Amino acid sequence: MGLLKTRKNKKFNYTPRYYNSDKEGSPFGMEHKFDKFRSTVGNNRGWKAKFNNVLEDIRNGSDRRANRTIFIIVAIFILIFLFVIDFDLTIFT
């Protein structure tokens, strides 16, 4: 029982009786729905490999509009948090 490890799904080697494997792709093959779009999804082992893949994905596929929106939302949440804890916001002016 590992608390930090996720369980792997079971894989079965099922081949239908009348299936011709010479054609394109298996209709029974299952893949992750984000495999086509991002490199961060997969069987990456270790924190360092995952972190490097995330940084590479951010650098290569950056969407400036989405990043700006996220930055604005985070800034608003930080200001709300500072207001709630009665932080003196006059240091920003």
Secondary structure, DSSP 8 states (H G I E B T S, - for coil): --SSS-----------TT--TTSSS-TT----TTTTT-SSSS---SHHHHHHHHHHHHHHS--HHHHHHHHHHHHHHHHHHHHHTT--GGGG-
